[in-house]
Amino acid sequence: MRIVLVGPPGAGKGTQAAYLAENLSIPHISTGDLFRANISQGTPLGRQAKQYMNAGELVPDEVTIGMAKDRLEQPDAADGFLLDGFPRNLNQAKALDEILVEEGIALDAVLDLEVPEDEVVKRIAGRRTCRSDSAHTFHVEYKKPKTEGVCDECGGELYQREDDSEETVRKRLEVYHSETEPIIDYYKAQGLVVTISALGKVSEVTQRAMEALRQKAA
């Protein structure tokens, strides 16, 4: 299957993308991975992206689109893929359509993970990260440390990253509503969108998503 995964920040896209890609035996292609791979390999697009990122500027659509096009042309994506974080806006969605037309293929589904805004804020603003090892993360409600403010793994101090503050989360949601949400209507017009609730346990959401995709493919 060829799938685009969409949803607000905090919807669990990265987690669900990994499980779905494994279940469907297709590559999980995320924008973050595209950037990291191109920058680490020193590709022309990676060098361009790095210049913008080092200057604190947004990477232009044409650079992101170029990276996505190159990745979709790799052999492992020939029989399907799951795109996570791309397309991020209407311009990128239209560019993706052009790429797929050139390849003589089309999307099978756009999976929309739906989460209430208050839940998004609760999920992200409640995160606490270890200062000693950022891979160790906890949550004030969903994954409490044994001792408040102390990492269970290494004893490091737990803190709230600036990116996880409620103010920042609400700004990210504003950007999502203005830039990314319009692609859902764009794909609805093509009859591609499948919307599921992203509330509940990870396994429950995965099962819900797999069932929705099976029905879409039927």
C-alpha positions in Angstrom: 0.0 0.0 0.0 1.0 3.6 -0.5 -0.1 5.6 2.5 0.2 9.2 3.8 -0.1 9.5 7.6 -1.4 12.8 8.9 -2.5 14.1 12.3 -1.6 16.9 14.8 1.5 17.0 16.9 1.2 14.6 19.8 -1.1 12.2 17.8 1.5 9.4 17.9 2.3 9.5 14.2 5.9 8.3 14.6 4.9 5.4 16.8 2.0 4.3 14.7 4.0 4.7 11.5 6.7 2.3 12.7 4.1 -0.3 13.7 2.0 0.1 10.5 5.1 -0.1 8.2 6.2 -3.2 9.9 2.8 -4.8 9.7 2.4 -3.9 6.1 6.0 -4.7 5.1 6.6 -1.3 3.6 9.2 1.4 4.3 8.4 4.1 6.8 9.6 7.4 5.3 9.7 10.4 7.7 10.7 13.9 6.9 13.2 13.9 9.8 14.8 10.7 8.4 15.0 12.3 5.0 16.8 15.4 6.4 19.2 13.4 8.5 20.1 11.0 5.7 20.7 13.7 3.2 22.7 15.8 5.6 24.9 12.9 6.9 25.5 11.7 3.3 26.4 15.3 2.2 24.0 15.2 -0.8 23.4 18.5 -2.7 19.9 18.7 -1.2 21.3 17.9 2.3 23.9 20.7 2.0 21.1 23.1 1.0 18.9 22.0 3.9 21.8 22.3 6.3 22.5 25.9 5.3 18.8 26.9 6.0 18.7 25.0 9.3 22.0 26.5 10.5 20.6 29.9 9.7 17.5 29.1 11.8 15.3 29.2 8.7 12.7 26.8 7.4 13.8 24.4 4.7 12.1 25.5 1.5 9.4 23.2 0.0 11.5 22.5 -3.1 14.3 21.0 -1.1 12.0 18.8 1.0 10.1 17.7 -2.2 13.4 16.9 -3.9 14.5 14.7 -1.0 11.1 12.9 -1.0 11.3 12.3 -4.7 14.7 10.8 -4.5 13.6 8.5 -1.6 10.4 7.3 -3.4 12.6 6.3 -6.4 14.6 3.8 -4.2 13.9 0.1 -4.9 12.4 -0.6 -1.5 9.6 1.9 -2.1 8.5 0.3 -5.4 5.7 -1.8 -3.9 4.5 0.6 -1.3 5.5 3.1 1.4 4.2 5.0 4.4 4.9 8.8 4.4 5.1 10.5 7.8 5.5 14.3 7.9 5.3 14.7 4.2 3.4 16.3 2.6 3.2 19.0 5.2 1.2 21.6 3.2 -0.8 21.9 0.0 2.2 22.8 -2.2 3.9 19.6 -1.1 0.7 17.5 -1.6 0.4 18.7 -5.2 4.1 18.0 -5.8 3.6 14.5 -4.4 0.8 13.9 -6.8 3.0 15.0 -9.7 5.8 12.6 -8.5 3.4 9.7 -8.4 1.9 10.5 -11.8 5.5 10.4 -13.2 6.0 7.0 -11.6 2.6 5.8 -12.9 1.3 5.0 -9.4 -1.2 6.5 -6.9 -1.9 6.8 -3.2 -4.1 4.1 -1.7 -5.1 6.0 1.5 -4.5 9.0 3.6 -4.7 7.9 7.3 -5.8 10.8 9.5 -5.1 10.3 13.2 -7.7 12.3 15.1 -7.0 13.6 18.7 -8.9 16.4 20.6 -6.8 19.5 21.0 -6.8 19.4 24.8 -5.5 15.8 24.7 -2.6 16.9 22.4 -1.7 19.7 24.9 -1.9 17.2 27.8 0.3 14.6 26.0 3.0 17.0 25.0 3.1 19.5 27.9 3.2 16.6 30.3 6.4 15.2 28.9 9.5 15.3 31.1 13.0 14.6 29.7 16.2 13.5 31.5 18.9 16.2 31.3 21.6 13.4 31.4 20.1 11.3 28.6 17.4 12.7 26.4 16.4 9.2 25.4 14.9 8.8 28.8 11.4 10.4 28.8 8.5 10.3 31.3 5.1 11.8 31.6 3.4 13.5 34.6 0.3 11.4 34.1 0.9 8.5 31.7 4.5 7.4 32.7 5.3 8.8 36.1 8.9 8.4 37.5 9.2 6.5 40.8 10.5 9.8 42.3 9.1 13.1 41.1 11.7 15.0 39.0 14.2 12.1 39.0 15.0 9.8 36.1 14.3 6.1 36.9 17.1 5.0 34.5 20.1 7.1 35.6 19.0 9.4 38.4 19.3 12.5 36.2 17.1 15.6 36.6 13.8 15.5 34.7 12.7 18.8 33.1 10.2 20.1 30.6 11.8 21.0 27.3 10.9 24.5 25.9 9.4 22.7 22.9 7.0 20.9 25.2 5.6 24.0 27.0 1.9 24.5 26.6 2.5 27.9 24.8 4.7 26.2 22.3 2.4 23.3 21.8 -0.5 25.6 21.1 1.6 27.5 18.5 2.5 24.2 16.8 -1.2 23.4 16.7 -2.0 26.8 15.1 0.6 26.0 12.4 -0.9 22.5 11.9 -4.4 23.9 11.5 -3.3 26.6 9.0 -0.7 24.6 6.9 -1.3 20.9 7.2 -5.1 20.5 7.9 -5.9 21.8 4.4 -4.3 18.8 2.8 -6.9 16.6 4.5 -9.7 18.4 2.5 -7.5 18.1 -0.6 -7.3 14.4 -0.2 -10.9 14.0 0.8 -11.8 15.4 -2.6 -9.9 12.5 -4.0 -11.7 10.0 -1.8 -8.5 8.9 0.0 -9.0 10.0 3.6 -9.6 7.4 6.4 -10.1 9.0 9.8 -9.6 7.1 13.0 -9.4 8.0 16.7 -5.8 8.0 18.1 -7.1 7.8 21.7 -6.3 4.6 23.7 -3.4 2.2 24.0 -0.9 2.2 21.2 -1.8 -1.4 20.2 -5.5 -0.4 20.1 -4.8 2.5 17.7 -2.7 0.3 15.5 -5.4 -2.4 15.3 -8.0 0.4 14.5 -5.7 1.7 11.8 -5.0 -1.7 10.2 -8.7 -2.5 10.1 -9.5 0.9 8.5 -6.8 0.4 5.9 -8.0 -3.1 5.1 -11.6 -1.8 4.6 -10.2 1.0 2.4 -8.3 -1.6 0.2 -11.2 -3.9 -0.1 
